[in-house]
Amino acid sequence: MYKYALEDAHYAVDAWLFSRIEQCRKKRRDLLNGDEAIGTIELVLIMVVLIGLVIIFKAKIVKVLEAIMKKIEDQSNGI
């Protein structure tokens, strides 16, 4: 009786693993075919825009970060 239950559990685990492996294969195949992948050009353009924004607003970013650090330092000295 336990032997059959163990075999059923074993088959269930095997079926689950097989379905996961097939899902992984399908995802890999889709990525290689470019169905779900983000193109290199899009990533480069996003990086260029982000770097440009950082360069344009560098002074404001530095001021905000300095204010945050000053506030943290003041509050930590009060503890």
N, C-alpha and C positions, 0 to 999 in steps of 0.2 A: 504494500500500500504506500509506504513512504517512498519506495523506489520510483513509483509512477509520479508521485507529486514532485519529487526532485527532478525527474526527467521533464515534466511539464514546465517547471520553473526554469530549467536549463534552456528549453526551447524558446520560452518567452524572452529570456535575456538575449539569446542569440538573435531572435527576430528584431528586438529593439536595437541591438548593436548594428545589425545589418541595415536597418532603416536609417540610423544616424550616419553610417558610412556612406550610404547612397546620397543622403542630403549633403554631406561634405563634398562628395564628388561633383554633385550638381552645382553647388556654389563655386567650386574651383573652376569648373567648366564655364560657368557664366562669367566669372571674373576674367578668365583668359580670353574669352570671346569679346569682352568689352561691354557686356550687357549692363553690368552694374558698376563698373569701375569709373572712377573720376579720372579724366584725362590729365596728362601732364601739363598741358597748356593752361587748363583751368586752375590747377594748383599754383603754377608760376604766377598767373595773373592775380590770384588772391594774395600771394606773398608780396607781390609788388605793391598792391594797394595798401596792405597792412604796414609795410615798411614806409611807404609814402606818408601815411597818416601819422606814424610815429615821428617821422622827421618834421612834418608840418607842426604838430602839436607838442614837440619835445619840451619846450619851456613850460607849457601848462601842465604836462604830465609830471615834470620834475617838481613843480610847485605843489601839486596835489599830493605827491608821494612824500615830500618834505613835511607838509602839514600833517599827514597821517602819522608819520614817524614821530613828529614832535608831540602829537596828542598821545601816542602810545607811551612815549618816554615820560611825559608829565603824569600820566595815570599810573605808570609803574613806579614812579618815585613816591606817589601817594600811598602805596601799599606798604 
